[in-house]
Amino acid sequence: MSETHTILIVEDNPMNLKLARDVLEAKGYRVVAAENGEDGVALAGSESPDLVLMDIQLPGIDGVEALRRLRGDSATADIPVVAFTASVMAGDRSRVTAAGFDAFVSKPIDLKPFLATLAGLLEGSGA
């Protein structure tokens, strides 16, 4: 990849955050991170990431509310946001899709589909 993409990870579990960060940095991405939804929304505004990896279960505002705030701000409305969650029940997946996330990746990370999903969104964003 000629240009380094920036990915914002919003994740409150230190082990999940470290794993995602390590995987993405090993692939050459620049990673910024937040541990709650409020900080994630603020960082998205200040860092203008190419993609946001958003946990759904967060302290404070949850990932769905954080997504609503990102979509409501013209500066962050077009950033692809991927739901990053251990909730893989069919109802959870449909709730995430209905909320307007661009994609869904499950925890624990399954490397090939995880990286393929992110790469596909980054390539499709024109970034």
C-alpha positions in Angstrom: 0.0 0.0 0.0 1.5 3.3 -1.0 -0.3 5.5 1.5 -0.6 4.6 5.2 -4.3 4.3 6.2 -5.2 5.4 9.7 -7.6 3.1 11.6 -9.3 4.3 14.8 -10.1 1.4 17.2 -12.7 2.1 19.9 -12.4 -0.8 22.3 -12.6 -0.9 26.1 -11.0 -4.4 26.6 -7.2 -3.9 26.8 -6.5 -7.4 25.5 -8.8 -7.0 22.4 -7.4 -3.5 21.8 -3.8 -4.8 22.0 -4.5 -7.7 19.6 -6.3 -5.5 17.0 -3.6 -2.8 17.3 -0.8 -5.4 16.9 -2.4 -7.1 13.9 -3.2 -3.8 12.1 0.2 -2.2 12.8 1.9 -5.4 11.6 0.0 -4.9 8.3 1.3 -1.3 8.1 -1.7 0.7 9.2 -1.4 3.7 11.6 -3.6 3.0 14.6 -5.1 5.4 17.1 -7.3 4.2 19.9 -10.0 5.2 22.3 -11.4 3.2 25.3 -15.0 4.6 25.2 -17.5 6.0 22.7 -17.2 9.6 23.7 -13.4 9.6 23.2 -13.8 7.6 20.0 -16.2 10.3 18.5 -13.8 13.0 19.6 -10.8 11.2 18.1 -12.6 10.6 14.8 -13.1 14.3 14.5 -9.5 15.3 15.3 -7.7 12.4 13.6 -9.9 11.9 10.5 -9.2 8.2 10.3 -9.8 6.3 7.1 -11.8 3.7 9.0 -13.2 3.2 12.5 -13.3 -0.2 14.2 -16.1 0.2 16.9 -16.9 -2.1 19.8 -20.6 -2.2 20.5 -20.5 -2.7 24.2 -18.7 0.3 25.5 -18.7 2.3 28.8 -20.7 5.6 28.5 -22.3 5.8 25.1 -22.3 2.4 23.3 -21.1 1.8 19.8 -24.5 2.3 18.2 -24.8 5.8 19.8 -21.2 6.6 18.9 -22.0 5.7 15.3 -25.1 7.9 15.3 -23.0 10.8 16.4 -20.3 10.1 13.8 -23.0 10.0 11.1 -24.5 13.2 12.4 -21.3 15.2 11.9 -20.4 16.2 8.4 -16.7 15.9 9.2 -17.1 12.2 10.1 -20.3 11.1 8.3 -18.5 9.4 5.5 -15.9 7.4 7.4 -16.5 3.6 7.2 -17.4 2.2 10.6 -17.1 -1.5 11.3 -18.8 -3.1 14.2 -16.3 -5.0 16.3 -18.2 -7.3 18.7 -18.3 -10.6 20.4 -22.1 -10.6 19.9 -22.6 -12.8 16.9 -26.2 -13.9 17.4 -28.4 -13.3 14.3 -30.4 -10.7 16.2 -27.2 -8.8 17.1 -26.0 -8.9 13.6 -29.3 -7.5 12.2 -29.3 -4.8 14.9 -25.8 -3.7 13.9 -26.7 -3.7 10.2 -29.9 -1.7 10.9 -27.9 0.8 12.9 -25.9 1.7 9.8 -22.5 0.1 10.3 -20.6 -0.6 7.1 -19.6 -4.1 8.1 -19.4 -6.5 11.0 -16.3 -8.3 12.4 -16.5 -10.7 15.3 -14.3 -11.2 18.3 -12.1 -13.1 18.7 -10.4 -11.9 15.5 -10.4 -14.4 12.6 -7.4 -12.9 10.8 -8.2 -13.5 7.1 -11.8 -12.3 7.1 -11.0 -9.5 9.5 -8.2 -8.1 7.3 -10.2 -8.7 4.1 -13.2 -6.8 5.4 -11.1 -3.8 6.4 -9.0 -3.8 3.2 -12.2 -4.0 1.1 -13.7 -0.9 2.9 -10.4 1.0 2.7 -10.1 0.3 -1.0 -13.8 1.2 -1.6 -13.5 4.5 0.2 -11.2 6.1 -2.4 -8.8 6.9 0.4 
